[in-house]
Every structure is written in structure tokens, then in C-alpha cells.
Amino acid sequence: MDEAKAPPNRGIDLREHAVDLLTQVAPMAGMAEAEARLVVDAMRPVHLLADTLLFEEGDAVDNDYMALVLEGQVRVATRAGDAAEEVVITVLGPGHLIGEMGVIDGGPRSASCTAITEVKLGVLSRDSLLALIADHPAAAARLMLGLAKDLAHRLREGNRKLRTLSQVTRALQKELDAVHAVNRRLLGVKD
């Protein structure tokens, strides 16, 4: 949307939208409205143009923040074996969090996030999170519980995918072993 044509109260609407997302859509759905307002007040708004890299896999600097997607879509991707080959993990839209592991542990980014469309985010830094913990522990606890719930869900989903991949790998190995045995017989190779 052209900012010059935006209604004068657009910022207030976006703030209310962020509160709605935290109470209804985000991993911490069920957060009380008052708690969500405290979290939103601790965030800073960020607007990204399409094709903007938010952060890159492996970044170990300036990685102590997370963001709530308010508007638009973000592609989450990782590098495959070849650094030039990218594998898209998912596309996230409004109500999803990105970068939460960084705000918790400050470790290197585990994936790259790029704006697919224009994106509006609510960004929460570690310093803001620590202030929220000190000043409003109940709201911070609800936020952290939501983050833990979301991370646990993704870990379970990752484990499920790993089991499926392991089953496929075993089946492929059996097929390769069978083909190898046939080739050995055809070539007259004795064991």
C-alpha cells in the first residue's frame, strides 16, 4: 500500500492487528489482550520491501531478535549440501514468528528469511524481552510459554519428517542392494 495514501490511523490499526494476532493466531493464542498489548508495546515496527533478506542462515551477529509477521509473506529457507542450492522450508504469513531461537539463545541463525511480498513486522529484541520479563513477568511468561509451545511443535514435526526420511532411505537402500545383487549375478561375480 502506498504510504501516502494510507489512512492517518494506519499505525494504530497495525498495533491492534498485532494484538489480535497474539491473542488469536500466534503460538501464544489465548494470551490475554492486556498481556498482548504489553508485548506489542515492547516491539518496534519494521517494514520490508519484497525480496529483502531479513537474516541469513549462519548469521552470528545482530541475531538477538525475533519478529511477528503482521502483514505479507516470508520465505524460510536453508542451504542444501551445495551452498548455492536453497531448500525452502516454509512460507510464513501473518501471525507467525520468525527468529525466536535467536532471541532466546543468541546462536547463529538456523535458516534464511526473505520477504516474498512487502512485509510488516513487529520486532522484539532480547533487551526488550528482558525488560518485559523484569517489568511484566506474567506477560513475559505467557510469551515464553507460547514460544516453547511453538518450538516443541516444530521439533515434533522435524522428528516426524526425520522418521519418514529414514524409512525412505532404508527402502532405497534395500532397492539398491537388490539391484547390486542382480548385477553381481549377471556379471558372474561370486560372493
N, C-alpha and C positions, 0 to 999 in steps of 0.2 A: 504494500500500500504506500502510495506517495505520502511522505510525512507532511508535506504542505497541505494536503487535502484531508489529513486525519482530524477528527473532531478534537476540540481542546481537552476533553476529559479522557483521552485515549490511555494515558498513563494510569489513571485510576481504574479504568476498565481492565487493563492488563494486570494490575495488582489484585483486583477482585478475581480475575480469571486464575491467577496463581493460587489464591486461597482456595478456590473451588477445586483446582487440580489436586492440591494437597489433601483436601478433605474427602474427595470422591474417587480420584483416578490413580494417583501415585501410590507407590508401595505402602505409604503410611495412611492410606484411605481409612477414614474413621477418626482421623485426628480432629480434635475439637476446633471449631472455627477460630476461637481466641488463640489457640496454640499455633494454628496455621498462620495467623496474622503475625505472630511474633517471629516465626521462621521467615516469612516473606519480608518482614522489615529488616531482617539480617542479611538479605540478599541484595545484590546490585543488578540492575538490568543490563543486559548486553544484547546488541542487535548485530547479527552477522548477515552478510550478503551470501547468496548462493555460491557454492564452490569454495567457501572459506574453510581452511583447515583450523579446527578448534584446538586439537592437540594430536600429536603423533605418537604412535607406538614406540616405546623405549624412552620417551622424554623423561628426564630425571630432574629437570629444572622447571620451576614455575608449575608444579603439579599438585599444589595443595589446595585444590578447589574442586567442587562438583557443580553441576548445573541441572536445573529443572527445565525441561523443554516446555515452553509456553505456547509457541506457535512455530509451525514449519516442521521439516523433517531432517534428521541427522543420520548419516550412514556411519555405521560402526564396522571397521574392517581390520584385518590383521594380515601380516605378510606370511606367505606360504614359504616353503623351502627356499625358493628363489626370491631374493629381496624385492625384485621388480614385480613379482606376482602378488596381487592382492586378493584376499578372500573376504567377501562381505559376510559379516556375521549376522547383522540385522539392520533394519531401518527403524528408527525410533521417532515417535511424534509426541504431541502434547501429553504431558503427564508422566513422561519417562525421565529417569535420572541418568546422567552420564558423569563419569569421573569420580564416583563416590569412593572407590578404593583409594584414590589419591588423597582425598580429604581425610581419610581415616589413617592411612599409614605413610603417606608421602612417598611411596615407592614409585618406580618408573611406570609410565602408562602401559597398560596391557593391550591396548588397541588404539587405532587412529579414529578420530571422529571428524567428519567433514559435513558441513551444511550442504544439503541437496537443494533446498529452497532457501529463501530468506528465512532466517530463524531468529526468534526472540527467546532469550534465556533468562532465568533468574539464577545468578551465580552466588554460591555460598563458599566463602574461603574458610580455611581452617581457623584463622584468627576470629572470624565471625562466629564460627561454630563454638569455639572455646568461650567466647563472650556470652553466647546463648546458654551454654552449659552453666556458667557462673551466675548469670542473671535470671535465667528462666529454666531451671533444671527439669521441670516436668515436661515442658515443650521439647527441650533437647532430648530427653529420654524417649519421648514418643517418636521423634525424628530418627534417633539412633535405632530404635526397635524396628521402625519401618525399613531402614537401610539394611539391618541384619536380616530381616524377612526377605527382602529383595535379593540380597546376596545368597542366602540359603536356597532360594528358589532357583537362581541361576546355577548354583553349584549342583543341585539335584538334576537340573536339565542337562548340564555338562556331563554328569556321570551317566545319565541315560544315553546320551549321544555316544559317549565313550564305549559303553557296553555294546551298543548297536554296531559301532565301527569295529570293535573287537570280534563280534560274531561274523561280520562280513569278511574281515581279514582271515579268520580261521577257515571260512568256506572257500575263499580264493586260494588259500594255501593248499587245501585238500584238492582243489581242481588242478593246481599247478603240479602237485605231487603225482596225481593220476596221469596227467599229460607227460610228465617226465618218465614215469614207469612205462607208458606206451612207447615213447621214443626210444627208451633203452631196449625194449623188446624188439622193436622194428630194426634197430641198428645192431642187434645181436650182442649187446653188452651184457655180460654176466655180472651178477652181484658179488 
